[in-house]
Amino acid sequence: MSGTFNLLQLWQIPSTKLLLRSPKLSKDPFSVLEAQISSSVCFRRRIQAGRYEVVSKSYIPTSHNEKEIKTTDKGLGKLETVGAFQKLPMVWPSTDILYSALRKSKRVSPTKGIANIAKRERNKGARQLDALMKELAVPLRGYMENFPDKRNLHPYERSLIELTLGEGNYEKVLGRVDALRKKVVSVGKQHASLCAKSLSKREAEEQLSEGVKKLEEIFQDQGNAIDDLLNVAKTLRAMPVVDPETPTLCLVGAPNVGKSSLVRIVSTGKPEVCNYPFTTRGILMGHIAVNYDRFQVTDTPGLLKRRDDDRNNLEKLTLAVLSHLPTAVLYVHDLSGECGTSPSDQFVTYKQIKERFRDHLWLDVVSKCDLLQYSPKIIIEDGDEVAIYKKVGPDGAIHVSVKSEAGLNQLKERVHELLVSQMARIKSQKINQES
């Protein structure tokens, strides 16, 4: 019975008191405090480092190991988010990489303590070739690791790569860079091994010279792959970043209908404005700030009357924005005949795009309305939708003129209302996804 009592007493005694009862430990009060803090900290570290499940209101360690945690964390890096192009690494020109590698490898000295001249020379040659090989290969490996796999990109950015660089060119450039890296590693190791097996100082020097010359030739012959990758990085990094969670207004219409002029009016964007078709050569961004709300505006290349299979890459960029980003559409019409595309052709394209993207919020604008008074009169028959379009544009369209400033204030008000509605739609979709 006394044994049981002693065991119960021992069970209820804190671990710090048990430690203090040992004759080897001091009973100083500071030691007691230190032991208590140490015990508490260790316990907290175990709680933070481990993974636990709540079972019957108690924390039970789970069986997940570190490999599973690492795999989970690694998988999070493959989420499709925009902005990947701004994270691309800086690419050095091939000549800079080569000259830097040659300069650094020449400074490599032999291992200390080698008295034999031949051994010291072949050790020096092997070390310099190995250093040269690494200085050339390591930057290329970094490029391969930090340029994203196109399959893991957001569909919008994937479309930008295909339409801007051409189908498959992105992968081809990366493949050529990786092939150069493998060639450098293979040749570098081979000549470093030959240099290490040299029988004399002269043979070691010859092997070193031959290895350096071979690596230099390879890099000069195939280094244009790095320069191509440099141009790819510059092109992609210049692409505008569109935040899918920020309400975005996308201006669409035929070439030269006045989209760029309206972007300048309603946003901070400053696209080129000229009186010829396809002035806009890519996706151009602007921003709007109204009542502490921030919105995006995109100016897109013009669309012509033709099938999707026959569209050029500029037109496909416009369709990519509408397909992969939650945008509101500001469709611009020019009924004056100055844009180079007839109102009849504009009407056909308009109906196709409106039907294809009917789920988007929409606003129609008839530009250059100051010129419509000079248009010939049209006799409108009942049910003639094309004739009505030629005369006044789509039903509910706002008539504006950048030159006379007619309708611009109404346009700005309607654009703001449209973007506020777009913001509400984005928030609603986000809530639905989370729930």
N, C-alpha and C positions, 0 to 999 in steps of 0.2 A: 504493500500500500504506500509505504513511504517512497518506494522507487517510482511509483506512478505519480505521486505528488511532486517529486523532484523533476520528473520529465515534463509535467505540465508547467511547473514554474520556469523551467528552462525554455520551453516553447514560447512563453509570454515575454521573456526578457528580450529587449532589442539587441540587435547584432552588435551595436557599438559598445554596450555594456559587457557583452561576452568578450569582446576584444580587450577591454580594459581590465578584466579579471586575470588576464595572462600576466605572469610575473615579469615577462620580458617587455611589457608595454608600460609607458609612464602614465600616471594618473593626473598629470597636469591638465587643468581645464581647457587650455588652448588645444591640446591634443585631442580632447573629447570633441570639441567643436570641429576640428579639422576632419576627424574620422566621420562625424555625422554628415558634413558637407560632401566628403568624398563618396560616401555611400549613396547619398541622394543623387549626386551628379552621375555616378556610374549607372544607377537605375534608370535615370532619364535618358542617358545615351543609349541604353539597351532598348528602351521604348521607341526612341526616334529612329534607331538603325534598323529595327526589325519591322516585320509586317504582321498585323494582328487582325483578328476577326472578333466581333462581339458575339459571345455565346453566353446566354443566361446572364446578361449584364456584366460579363467579365471579358477581359482581353485575352484571347488565346492566340499564340503565334501560329502563322500560316506556314505552309510548306513551300512557298514561292522562293526559289533561289535567285541568286544575283543574275544569272544568265537570262531568266525570264524577265526580270526588271529591265535589263539592258535591251532586250528584244522589244519590249513594250515602248521604251523611250525612243528607240531607233525608229519604230513604226510611226511615232508622232511626227517625225520630220518629213513624212511623205504626204502630209495633208496638202490638198490643192488650194493654194492661196496665191493671190497676185503679188507682184513686187519682187519676183525672183530675179529679174534682170538687173535691179539695182544692187543685188548682192554678188554679182559676178566679180571674180578676182581681177586684179590688174595684170595684164599680160605684157611682158617685156618683149621688145623686138628680138628676133633670133640673133642678130649680130651682137646685141648687148649681152644676151645670155652666154654666147660663145666666148666673147672677149673677157667677160668677168670670170668665167670658168677657167680659161687659160691662165689668167693672171693669178687666181687663187691657188691653182694646182702647182704652179711653179714655186710657190713659197713653201710647199710641203717639204720637210727635211726628213732624213732617214732616222730610224729608231736609234736612240742613244745607246752607246756601249758596244757597238759592233766595230771590232778592230780590223777585221779583214776587209781590204779595199773592195774586192769583188762582191762580197756579201753585202757590204754597205751600199754599193752602187745599185745592185739589183733590188735591195730593200727600198731604196729611195725611188727607183723607177716604178716599182709595183705600187708604192703608196701614192705617187703622183698620178699614175694612170687611174687608180681607184678613185682618187679625189676628183679628177677631171670627169670621170664617168658619173659620179654622184652629183657634181655641180651642174651637169647638163641634164640629168634625168630627174632630179628632185623637183625642179620647177614644173616640168611636164607632168609629173605625177600629181602635183598640186592642182594643175589645171583640170586634169581628168576627174579629180575628186570633187572639185568645187563648181564645175559647170554642171548644171542640173540635167538629169535625164528628162528628155522631152515628155516621156510618158507620165511623169509625176507632176507636170505643170498644170496650171489652171487652163481649161479649154481655150480661154481668150488668148492667153500668152502662147499657147501651142499654135493657135492659128496665126498669130503674129510672126512666129518663127517660120512657119511654112510659107506664108504669103510674102514675107519680106526677104527671106534668104533663098527661097525656092525649096521645093519638096526634096527632102533627104540631104540637103547640103550641110545642115547643121551637124548631122551624124557623121557625114563624110569627113568634115574638117576635124572633128574630135577623133575619128578613127585614124586619120593620117598622123595626128599628134601622138597618139598612143603607139602607133607603129614606129615612129621615130624614137620614142622612149625605149621601146623594146630592143630596137637595133643598137642604140647607144649602150644599153646595159650589156647586151650580148658581146659586142665588139670590145667594150671596155674590160670586161672580165677576162675575155680570151687573151688580150694583149698583156694585161696585168699578170696573168698566170705565166705566159711565156717569158716575161721580164723576170719574174721571180725564179725561173728555172735556168736563167743564164749562167754560163760557166765562167765568164770573165767580165771584167769591168767594161771592156769595149762592146761585148755582145749585149750587156745590159743597157748601155747607152743607145745602141742601135735599136733595140726592142722598144725603148722608151720613145725615141724619135719617131719610129714607125707607127706606134700606137697612137701618139698624139696627132700625127698627120692623118691617120685613118679616121679618127673621131672627128677631126676638124672637117674633113671632106664630106663625111656623112651629114654633119650638121649644116654645112653650107648647101649641099645638094637638096636636102629635104626640109630645111629650115623654113621654107616658104609656107609650110603648114602652120607654123606658129604665127607668122605674119597674117595669114588668113584668119586664124583664131582671134588675133588682135582686132582685125576689122569687124569680125562677128561681134565681139564684146562691145566695141564702140557703137555699132548699129543697134544692138539690143538695149544697151544702157541708155540710149537716147530715146527709147520708146516711152511714151507717157504712161504714168502709173494711174490706173483707174481703180478707185476703191469701190468694191461692189456694195459696201454698206453705206456709201454716201450717195444721195439722190443725184442722178446724172441725166442731163438733157442731151440727146443726140440729134444733131441737125442732119436731115436727109433730104435728098432731092436730086434732080438732074444736074450735070455740070454747069457752072457759071450762072446759077439762078440767084446767087446772092447770099449763100449760106455763110461764107466767111465774113461778109460785111455785118450780118446779124450777130455773129459770134462776138465781134468787136463791140457791138452795141450793148448786148445783154450781159457780157462777162469781161473778165480781165484778159482773155485770150487775144493775141495779136497775130492772126494768120495772115498770110500773103493775100492781097486783094488785087486781081488783075482781070482784064476783060478778055479772057480766053479760057477754053474748057480745061478741066483737070488741073486747075491751079493748086488745089490741095493734093499733095503727093503722099499723104499718110494721115494718121490720126493725130489731130492737134487738140490740145487741152486748154480750157479756160476755167475760171471759177467765179461763183457768184456768192456774195455775202449779204444777206438781208435779215435784219432783226436777229442778229447773232446766230443765224443758221448759215451753214456753208454748203454750197452745192457745186457740182461739176458740170462742165459743158464740153462736148466733143464736136469738132468739125470733121466731117468725113468726106472722102472722095465721092464724086457724083455717080449716079446710076443711070445707065442707058437702057433703052428698050431692047432687051434680048434675053435669051434663056440663061439660067445660072451657069450652065456648062460653058457658055461662050463668054462669060464675064472675065475681065482681066483681074489681076491681083489687087489693084486699087479698089475696084468695086467689091471684091470679096472681103477686103478689110472692113468695109461698111457693113456688110452682112454679118461678119464675125462679131462686131460690136453689138449689133442687134440680137444676135443669137445667144451670146454667152454672158452678156452683162444685163442687169436689171435696169434698163434705161427707159426714160420717157422720150417719146418721139416728137420732134418739131419738124414737120414735113414742109419744105419750102417749094412753092410753085411760081413759075415765071410765065405769065400769059401774054407778055409783050412781044414775044418772038425774038428777043435780043440774045437769049442764051445759046442759041444754036440748036436747040431741041424743040420741035413743034409741040404745041399744047396737046395735040392728039397723042403723040408718043409719050409725053409726060403723064397723061391720063392713064394709059395702059400700064406703065411702070408703077404708078401710084396705086392702082387697084391691086396689082400683084403684091406689092409690099404691105399694103394695108391688110389684105387677106392673110398673108403669111404671118404677120406679127400683130394680129388683132387683139392679143392679150395685153399689149403694151398700152400705157396711157398715151394719149395722142392729142396733138394740136396742129392745125393746118394754118399756113401763112401764105398769102399771095404777095410776093415782093414786087418792087418797081411799079407800084400802082399809079404813080404819077404819069406813066407812059400809056396806061390803058385807055385814056381818053382819045388817043390817036388810032386805036384799033378799029377796024371796019365793023360796021354793025352786022349783027348775026340774027337771022330770023330763027327763033327757037320754036320747035314743034313740041307738042306734048309728048313726054316720055323720052325725049332726046337728051340723054344724060351727058353725052360728049359735048353737045352744043351748049348746054348750061354750064359745063365745066369751062369751056373756052371763054365764056362771057364773064363769069363771076367766081370761078374756082369751086372747090368743094363746099358743101353746105357748112356754114358756121365758120368759115375761114376768116382770119384777120387780114385786112388789106393794109400794107405798110409801104413806106418809101423812105430809104435811108437819105436820099437827096433832099426831099422836102420835109422829112421827119414826121410824116403823117403816120398815125397809128402806132408809133414807137412806145409811147407811154402805156397804151392799152396792152401792147405785146409784153412789156416788162411785167405788168400786173398778172397777166394770164400765165406767163412763164413761172412766176413765183408760186401762184396757186397750183400749177401743175406739179412743181417740184415738192411742195408741201404734201400733196397727195401721194407722190412717189415715196416720200419719207415715211408716211403712215403705212403704206403698203409694205415697205421693206421691214419696218418694225413688226408688223403683223406676221409676216412670213418667218421672221427670226423667232418670234414667240412660239409659233406653231412647230418649228423645227426642234426647239428646245423641249417642248412638251411632248 
